[in-house]
């Protein structure tokens, strides 16, 4: 099913309020500013900083 395009347009990073982009695999939303990836589970974005995966910068990592 995937994430609705309209939903993607209104979602923002909960940490910095910046834009998020869908990953090429469609398995998460990435905030380039915070370098965090928010997972998508059962077509629902989990927009919680505590659930985010660090992509190398600061932030919560696994």
N, C-alpha and C positions, 0 to 999 in steps of 0.2 A: 504494500500500500504506500509506504513512504510518508514523508512529512509534507503537509500542505504548503504550497508556495506562499500563500498569504500569511500563514503562521510564521514562516521563516522571516518574512519582512518585518514582523513586529517583535520578534524575540531579540533580547539583548543579554549580554553577559551580566550575570548578577553581581559580579565583583566590581567591574569598572563601568558598566552600562554601555559598553561599546558594542559594535556589530559582531555577529557570529556568522560563520559560513559553514555550510554542510560539507563534510569530508567527501572525498571522491568515492569512498566505499559506502557512504551513506550511513555509517555507524556512529556518527557523532557530530557535534557542532563545535567549531574551533573559534576561539577568540585570539586573534593575532596579537593584540595588545598585551594580554595577560599570559599568553602562551599556555592556555588551558583548553582541554578538550572535554566537552560535556557529553556523556554517553546518551545514546538513544536506545531505549528498551521497549520492545513491543510497540514500535512506532510512536513512542512518547519520549520527548526530550527530557532528560533529568537535569534540570537547571539549578543544581545545588553545588555550591563551591566545594563542600565536603566530599562530593562524589566526582569531582572533576579530576582529570588526569593531567599531570604536568607534562608539557612538551619540551621542557628544557630550561625554561626561565624560572621565575619564582612561582609559587603556588603549591597546591596540594598534589602530591604524587603518589604513585603506587609502589 
